[in-house]
Amino acid sequence: MATTTSATETKKLQVTELDFDQIKTNLKNFLRNQSEFADYDFEGSGMSVLLDLLAYNTHYLGFNANMLANEMFLDSAALRSSVVSLSKMLGYEPSSPVAPSADITIVLANATGASVTMPAGTKFTSTVGDTQYTYVTNSDKTINPQDGVYTFSNVKIYEGSRITFQYTADSNNEDQKFLVPNSNADISTLKVEVQNSSSDTTTFTYTKASSITGVESDTRVYFCQEVEDGKFEVYFGDGAVGKKIQDGNIVKLTYIVTNKSASNGANTFALSGTIAGFGAQTITVNSKSTGGAEAESIASVKLNAPLQYSAQDRAVTAADYKTLVKQIYPAANAIQVWGGEDNSTPEYGKVFVSVKLADGSNLTSVDKTDIETQLGQYAVASVRPSLVDPETTYIVLNTTFKFNSNMTTKDATTLASEVSTSLSNYSTNTLNNFVGVFRHSVASGIIDDTDASIISNITTVKAYQYFTPLTSATSSQKYTISFNNAIFNPHNGYNATAGGVVSTTGFKLDNDSTVEYFFNDDGEGNIRLYHLVDGLITYDNSNWGTIDYTTGDVVISSAKITAVSNVDGATSTQVRVTIIPSSNDIAPVRGQVLNIDTANSTIQGSVDTIESGSTTSGVGYSTTSSYST
């Protein structure tokens, strides 16, 4: 049965479309059905311009309404101001930019006195590349001499300028805000003080409140929130929750403005000026500068705000710990948490946390202790948090690819270099986060997709880890290297004659400086010790440890290693252990991080004679002259 449209319906304006052209068509149809415009030419220039104007106006209104609706919800909001505002309702404070920090020890020259104080704001300089950066202390530190030596130990210094900004409280000014007026301020370094008045210099230090638990009416706390342009605002209690500031109080905000990640890795520092009139005799770097980071991204805020809300200021689940660690240490690039019962040797009553920094360095012992202490406030029952360093497993690839020379003007060397870059990006963007799994098929596809001319590739996989021997130990030590992935061993005694599937770089034993030793395996689960005589393997011991091919554990049962050979031509304190994995896919476990070592990978390309119709072979490319243990 055919449907009919009434005269009344044809005169109605259709308002469901948001597309400009359809809006204009609807307007035309509406006007055509009005008796007053029966003879009008709606394609004429004058009427067409008017219809365009109406259509544009309607389109803008629809677009703005759609954007406004999106900005009302955390998932769909695109503007940082909207995301920050919505996260505020969940009690979440986005992290500010973070200043890089280093740990140093200073010994003063020719110092005298019963004690010496190094004031907050003491400056040091360091050069990274061709740029000089200023580092400052953020608190006073006083020492007494020990045997006549004045030593400031474990001094934490931050990159940037230390600035103090102050306001006079005035409740009659409804627009007054206690603003940190710099978007590059590191809020974790913020110190808030309240002076009674300009005539009464009595000053109180206020602490930051992370929640209202335990905050009384006279508790001197402040709260913080991000406002416009990435800046932060400090505000205080109302007299019921937190002490209320009074008119005439002088609010002092002291903080460090930083260049963020620009000086990460700085490892040499010089004192700028003096400390209480004394120069520095020596400055020892206990840990290089790390931790510099940008302000928290919109994507990170969207992820972490709901997680923190669900955590409710307590650490029970792994997600709770991850959220809290991100709050405590904003410079964390990736965080992994697991229970002690999941360790290969179970440790009950512990939760382990591993933090990866953007530059690949490890947390300092001071940072670890600080994070553990703060996490302890949220842990339930007798669970103890423990910070451990990430365990990096490096993947070494041997790649040979074929390409069609008719589809590119690039030679094999150029293509191989581009393949290396593609693999490096895959490692950085996908693997370096505790959960990224190395997929052989994905890596192979990335190689093929690097350039349209690449037709195919053959890629084999090896993996290695380092262990650091206690070279100063007076007795033999046990070392366990856990790959957490099965090691290739197709049958008992596999490849025993040629050295098995485990190999290491060299080392010295028992202070013997003449013989360089190595480890390999016999294919039956035993680690063998050997040295080379005229380039030939000579075994010294066929049972120096064990290897579990199923779990991937390599155990050196007892070795007094007193020196370590160079690795890749550079002085090293570590021994590298290389294995052939059972699977070409490698998955990280617990605190393990995967990283493709393109510097030691070999990448070679050649012309495919079938597709190219040529017998000219390509030139190989390798990022290193050789890779051999």
N, C-alpha and C positions, 0 to 999 in steps of 0.2 A: 504494500500500500504506500503510495507516494506521500511524502510529507509536504505540507504547505506552510508558507511563512505569512503571517498576518501583516496587515499594513502597519499595525502598531509596532511589531517587532522590527520591521525594516527601517523604522525611523529611530531605533535605539542605536547608540554609539557603542561599538564593541571595545571593551577596555582591558581585555585579558592579555594582549600582546605587548611586549616591551621593545621589539625590534623597530628601528626607525622607519624602515620602508613600510612595514605592516601598519604602524601607527598612522602614517600618512595615507595609506590606502583606506583604512577604516574611517578617517576623517572625510575623505572624498565620498565614500559610500554613504556616510551619514548625511552629508550635504546634498547629494544627488536625490535622496529620498525626501527632501524637504521641498514643498511646493514653491517656497520663496526663491529657490535656486534651481528651478527646473531647466532653465535655458542657459545656465552658466557653463563656460568652457573652463573646466578645472585644470586643464593643461596649459592654459594661458600664463604668460610670464608673471603678471601681477598676482593672480590668485595662487599660483604655484609657490611663489615666495612666501605668501601668508601661511599657506599650509605647511611649508618647510619650517617656518618659525614655530607654529603650534606643535608640530611633530617633535622638533628639537626640544622644546620646553617640556613636553610630556616625557620624552626619552631621558632627559636630565633628571627630572623628578623621580622617575622609576629607578634610574641608576643610583641616585643618592639614597633612596629608600632601601634599596637592596644592600648598599654598603653599610648603611646605618644598622640594619638588622644583623649583618655579619659581625660588626664590631661589638655587638651586645653579648657575644658568646666566645668563650676562650678558644674553642676549637677552630672557629672560622675567622677570628679577628686577625687583621693584617698589620695594623698600626701598633707600634711599640707602646704608645701611651695607653691604648685600649687593653693590650695584653697585660701590662703592668697593673692597671686599675682592676682588672678582673682577678688577677692573681692575689691582689691585696685582700680581696674578700675571702680568699682561702688562707689568709695569714702568711702569705709567702713574700719574702723580700728578695728580689733579683740581686745577684752579686754585682758589685761595681768592678771597674778595672782593678787589676791586682798588680802591685809593684813587685818586681823581682827582688829577691833577698838572698843574701849570702851570710855565711857564718865565718867569722875571722877571730884570730887571737892577736892582740897587740902587746908587745913588750916595750915599755917606755925607756928612753935613753936619759941617763943622768937625772932621774927623778929623785925628789926628796920629800920629806914630810911623813906624818903618821898615816895619812890616807890621801888618795887622789880620786877626784870625781870627774868622770867623762860626761859632760852634759848632753841632753837630748839635742839633736841637730848637729852634732859633730860630723864634719864632712870628710868624705873619702872620694877619690877619683879612680875611674877605671876606663880603659879604652877597648872598645869592641869594633873591629874593622878599623875605620878611620875616624870614628866618632868617640868623643870623650863624654862619659856619663858621671853624674854626681850621685854618690850614695850617702845616706845619712842614718844616724841612730835615731831611735824614736822614744827613748827613755833614758833617764840618768842612770849611771852605774858607778858605784864607789868601790874601791879596792884598798886593801892594806898590803904592804910589801911582804913578800915571803923570802927570807934570807937576802934582803936588800934588793930583790927584783920586783918591779911593779908590772904585773901582768893582768891585762883584761882578757879573760878567757871567754870563748863562745859568745862573742858580741854579734848580734844580729843587725845587719845594716840593710837599708832599703834604697832602691834606686828612685831618685826624684828630689823634689824640693819640699822642705817642711814649712808649711804655711799656717799662720794663725789668723782667724777671722772672728770678729766679735760683734755682738748685738746688745743693745740695752732693751730689756723687756718692757713692753708698753701694752697693757691690756686694752687701752683705748684705741689702738691701731688694729682694726679688724683684719687688715691685709698683712699684718706682720707674719713673716715666716723665718725660721732659723735655718737658712739655706746654706748648703755647702756649694759655693758658687763656681764650681769647676767640674766639668763632666769627666775629667781624667783623674779625679781624686780617688784614692784607694780607701774606701770606707772602713776596711778592716784595721787601718792604722789610726782611725779617728779617736781623738781624746776630747771629751766634753767636760768643761769645768764651768762652775757658776760662782761668780764673785758677788758678795752681798750687795755692794753698791760702789759708786765711784769714790766715796769717802771711806767705806769700810772694805778693806782689801782681803778680808777673810774669804777663802776660796775652798769650794768643795768639788771633788771629782765625782762625776756621775758615771755609772756603769750602764752598759747596754742591756736592755731586757729582751730576752728572746721569747718570753711568754709572760702572762700575768700571775703565774703560779708563784706564791711566796712574796708578791709585791704588796706591801702595806701602804697605808696613806702617807707615811713619812719616809718611804724608801726612795733613796736618791738614784733614780734610774731615768734613762731616756729611751725613746723609741725612734726608729728610723724608717723612712720610706722613700722610694724613688718617685720623683715628680717629673716635671717637664724637662725636655732636652737632655735626658739621662743624668740629671743632677739629683742629689739626695737632700731630703729635708729632715731635720732633727725636731722632735716635739717631745713634750713632757707630760707627766701625769696631771690629773685634775684634782688632786687632793684626796680622792677616794682610792684610786689605783695609782700609786706613785706620787711623790711630793710635787706639789704645784709651785712653779716659780712665781715670784712676786714682782710687781712693778719696780723698776730701778735695778733689778738684778742684771748683772752683766754676764752674758752667755759667751764663753770662749770656745771656739771650735778649732782644734789643731789637727792637721792631717797632712798626708804626703800626696803631692801631685806627681804622677809618674808618666814615663814614656811606654809603659806597659811591657810588652814582650821584647822590645828592641834590644835590650842589653842582657837577655838570658844567655848564660854561658860565660859571663865575665869571671875571670879567675885570678886576676892580679889587681891589687888595690894599693893606693898610696894615700897617706894622711894629708889632708889639705889643711895647712896651718898647724896648730899644736893642740895638745890636750892638757889643760890647766898650765900652759906655758912650757910643756915638755914635748919634745919630738918623739917620733916612733923609731925605736932601734930595729925592730923586726915586725913584719905583719905576716902571719901564717894563715893561709886560706884553708879552713876546715872543710868547707863545702862551697863549691862555686855558686854563682848566682843562678837561681832557678825560680820558677813559679810565676813569672810575669805573664799576664793574660788580659785579653779584652774583656769588656763588660759582658755579662751573660747574654747569650743570643735569645731572640724571640722563640726559636724552636726549643731551646733548653728550658726557658720559663714555662712554656706550654707543657713540657714533659714533667718537670719537677714540681710545679705548684700543686697538682692533684696528688702526687705521691707524698709530699710533705703533709698535706691535709689528712691523708689516710694514716700517716705515721703517728699523728697526734702527740708529738714530743716524747715518743718512746721507741726503743729499738727492739723489735721482735723479729720481723722478717728481714730477708736480705735486702728487699727494696727499702725498708726503713733505714738500714745502715747506709745504703748508697745515698739516699737523700740527705741524711745527716752529715755524712762526710763531705758532700758537695757544699753544704752550708758552711761547715767548719773550715774547709780548705777549697775555696772557689777555683783555684788554679788546676785542680785535678782534671785531666783530660779524659780519663776513663777509670772506672772503679769496679772492682770485683769483690764479692763477699761470699764466703762459704763457711760452714760449720766445721769444727775440728774433727767431728766424727767422720767427715768425708776424706780426711787425709789418708795417704797410704799407710801411715802409722797413726791410728786414731788418737786425738787429743780431746777428750771430753771436757765440757765446761768452757770451751773457747770458741770465739768466732774470729775468723781471720779476714783481714781487709787488705787488699792490695791496691795501690794507687799508681796510675801511670801518668806521668807529666808529658806535656806536649813535646818537649825537647828530648824525651827518652831517658832523662836522668832519674835517679831514685830520690825519694824523700830523705832529708837529713835526719839524723837521730833525734834532734831537737823537735823537728816537725812531727815525727812519729810519736814521740812522747806526748806532745801537746794534743794531737788528735786522739790518742788513746785515753788521755785524761778527760777530754771533753765528751767522748763517746761513753765513758763510764757513768756519766750523769744520766744517760738515757737507757742503759742496759738493764735488763730485768734479772731478778734473782741473783745468782752468783756467776752469771756468764761474763767472761772477761774478754774484751776486744784486744786483738793483737795485730799490729801493722807489720806486714812483710813486703819485701821488694818483689816486683814482678819477675817472673822467670821467662826470659826471652829465648824462643827457639827460632833459629835462623834457617831459612830455606834457601838452598843453593840449586839453581836450575842449569841444566845443560841443554841448550836449545839449538836445533838446526832447522831453518825454515827455507822453503822454496818460494820464488817469486817470478812473476811474468814480466820480463823486461820490456815487453811491448806496451805495458800499461803504466809505466812510470819512467821518469827521467832520473830517478834516484839510483845510486849504486847500492851494493850490498852493505857497505859500511854505514851509510846514512840510515838505511832501513833498520839495521841492527841496533843503532843508537836509539832510534825512535821506539823500537820494541823494548829496549831497556827502560826507557822513560815510562812507557805504558805499564810495565810490570811494577815499577817503583810507585806509580800512582795507585795501582791496585793494592799494593801493600799498605800505603799510607791511608787510603780512604776506606779500606774494607777490613784489613787484618789487625791493625794496631789498636784493638779495643777489648781484649779478653774474650770476645765471643766470635770474632771473625774466623771462619773456617777456610783454610786453603783448599780450593777445589781445582784439581788438575784440569778438568774440562773447561772451567771458567778461564783459567790462566791461558790455556791453549787457544780458546776463543778470542781472548784479548790480544794475543800475538797475531792471530789471523786478521783481526779487525784493525790493527794498527795502520795498515795501508791496503788500499783496494788491490794492489798488485800481489800481495802475499797470498799464496794458494794453500799452503799446508805447512805443518811443523811437526817435528818430533822432539818432545821435551821429557827429560828424565829428572828425577828429584832426589836430592840428598838433604839432610838436616844436621844441624850441629848446635851444641850449647857450650858454654864455658863453665869451668869451675876454678875457684881461686884457692890455691894451696896455701896452707899456713907454713910459709917458708922459715919462720922463726921458731917453729915448734921444736921441742927437744925430743919428742917421741913420734912414732908413726901415727898417722891419722887415717880415718875412714872418710871416703868421699862418695856421695851418691848423686848421680846425674839422672834425673827423671824426665824422659821424653814424653811420657804419658800417651804414647802411640806405639803400636806393635812394630817391632824391627824385623826386617826381611830375613827369614830363615826357612827356606822351602824344605830342607831335610837336615837331619843330624849330620854335623861335620861339614856343612856347606861352605865352600870356598876357603877351607882351612889352610891350604897350601899357600894361597895368595894373600892371606891376612884377614880373612873373614869379612865382616861388614862394619866393623868398628875400627876407627883410626883416630890418632891424636897428634897434636903438635908435641914438640920435644920438651924435655925437662931434665934436671939433674937430681941425683939421689945421694943422700948422706954426705953432702958437702964434697962429692967427687966432681971436680971441675973438668975432668978429662973426657968423660963418657956422656953422651946425650942419649937418653932413653925414650922409648915410645910404648904405647899400648895398642894391641889389637885383640881379636877374639879367634877362637878355634872352631866356631860353628856348633859347639856342644855346650855353650853356656859358661865358658871360662875366659877370663881376661888374661892375656899373656904379656909379659914384659920382654922387650927386645932392644937391641941396639944394632947399628949398622957397622959392618966391617967390609971396607972396599965396596960399599954400596949394596952388600948382601945382608939379609936379615939373619941375626944371630940371637936365638932366644936365651934369656937368662932365667926365666921362670914361667912355667905354663899354667900357674894357678895363682895369679895375683889379685883376682877378684872374680865377680860373677856378672853375667848379663841375663836378664829375663826377657826373652824375645817377645813374650806376650804382652807384658806391661810396659816395656820400654825402659826398665831401670838398669842402669850401668853402675855397678858398685865396685869401687877400688877399696878393697878390704883393709889394707894396711900399707901405707907408703909414707916415708919421710922425705918429701920433696923439698929440696933446699934452694932450688933456682928454676926459673922458667925461661925457655928459649923464646926468641923473637917470633911473633905471629904476623904473617903477611909483611915481613921485613921491618916491623916496628917493635920497639921494646914493649913487653907485655908482662903483666903479673898474673895472667890467667892461662890455663891449658884448654885448648879447644878439642872437644870430643865430637867426631863426625860419625853419623850412621846412615844406612840406607833404610828408609821406612818400608814397612810391609805394604802399605797402601800409598798411592800417589796423592790421596786426600789426607790432609793433616788437620786435626781438630785440637784447639786449646782446651786445657782442663784446669779448673780452679784459677790460680794466679798466673797462668801461662799466657804469653803474648807471642804471636807469630809475626815474623818480619822477613820479607824476601831480601836476601843479600845480593843486590844487583852488582855490587863491586866485585864479588867473587864468583858470580855466575858467568857462564860462557855462552855467548850468543853468536851464531854464525849463520850467514845467509848465502844462498847460491841461486843462480838462474835456473828455472825449470826449463829444460831443453825441449820438452814435449809441447808446452804451451807457447814458449817463446820462439820455437823453431830455430834454436841456435845451440851451438855446442860450447859457447863461451861460459865459463864458470864464474861465479861471483867471488868476491873478496870477503874473507871472514872478518868478524869483529868480535873482540873480547874486551871486556872492561878490566881485565887483569891478564898479565902475561901467562900466568899459570895458577892453578889451584890444586895444591897437593899437600897432603899431610903425611 
